[in-house]
Protein backbone atom coordinates (compact mmCIF):
# COMPACT_ATOMS: atom_id res chain seq x y z
CA UNK A 1 0.00 0.00 0.00
CA UNK A 2 1.18 3.50 -0.75
CA UNK A 3 0.05 6.82 0.69
CA UNK A 4 1.21 9.94 -1.12
CA UNK A 5 0.60 13.68 -1.48
CA UNK A 6 0.06 14.15 2.27
CA UNK A 7 2.11 15.83 5.01
CA UNK A 8 4.70 13.80 6.94
CA UNK A 9 2.47 13.93 10.05
CA UNK A 10 -0.69 12.72 8.28
CA UNK A 11 -2.07 9.46 9.70
CA UNK A 12 -4.63 7.24 8.00
CA UNK A 13 -6.16 4.07 9.36
CA UNK A 14 -6.83 1.88 6.30
CA UNK A 15 -9.32 -0.98 6.69
CA UNK A 16 -8.48 -4.48 5.45
CA UNK A 17 -11.25 -6.91 4.46
CA UNK A 18 -11.33 -10.52 3.29
CA UNK A 19 -13.82 -12.47 1.21
CA UNK A 20 -14.74 -15.89 2.60
CA UNK A 21 -16.81 -18.72 1.18
CA UNK A 22 -20.27 -17.92 -0.21
CA UNK A 23 -19.18 -14.32 -0.84
CA UNK A 24 -19.17 -13.31 2.83
CA UNK A 25 -17.02 -10.24 3.58
CA UNK A 26 -15.27 -9.91 6.95
CA UNK A 27 -13.19 -7.01 8.26
CA UNK A 28 -9.74 -8.16 9.37
CA UNK A 29 -8.60 -4.92 10.94
CA UNK A 30 -6.67 -1.83 9.94
CA UNK A 31 -3.19 -0.75 8.90
CA UNK A 32 -1.98 2.65 10.06
CA UNK A 33 -0.17 4.64 7.37
CA UNK A 34 1.93 7.71 8.25
CA UNK A 35 3.07 10.46 5.88
CA UNK A 36 4.18 9.70 2.34
CA UNK A 37 4.94 6.05 2.83
CA UNK A 38 4.62 2.55 1.46
CA UNK A 39 3.77 -0.45 3.63
CA UNK A 40 4.81 -3.71 1.99
CA UNK A 41 5.36 -5.82 5.11
CA UNK A 42 1.86 -6.91 5.99
CA UNK A 43 1.71 -10.46 7.29
CA UNK A 44 -1.51 -12.10 8.41
CA UNK A 45 -2.12 -15.38 10.18
CA UNK A 46 -5.71 -16.42 9.48
CA UNK A 47 -7.80 -19.37 10.67
CA UNK A 48 -9.14 -19.93 7.14
CA UNK A 49 -7.84 -19.17 3.66
CA UNK A 50 -9.76 -16.24 2.15
CA UNK A 51 -10.72 -16.08 -1.52
CA UNK A 52 -9.19 -12.61 -1.62
CA UNK A 53 -8.02 -9.76 0.62
CA UNK A 54 -9.22 -6.22 -0.12
CA UNK A 55 -8.04 -2.78 0.93
CA UNK A 56 -10.62 -0.02 1.46
CA UNK A 57 -13.40 -2.29 0.11
CA UNK A 58 -16.23 -0.03 1.33
CA UNK A 59 -14.42 3.23 0.44
CA UNK A 60 -13.98 4.00 4.15
CA UNK A 61 -10.91 6.12 3.33
CA UNK A 62 -11.03 9.11 1.01
CA UNK A 63 -8.86 8.17 -1.97
CA UNK A 64 -8.15 8.98 -5.62
CA UNK A 65 -7.85 6.33 -8.29
Buried (B, 14 or more C-beta within 10 A) or exposed (E): BEBEEBEEEEEBEBBBBBBBEEEEEEEBEEBEBBEEBEEEEEEEEEEEEBEEBBBBBEEBBEEEE
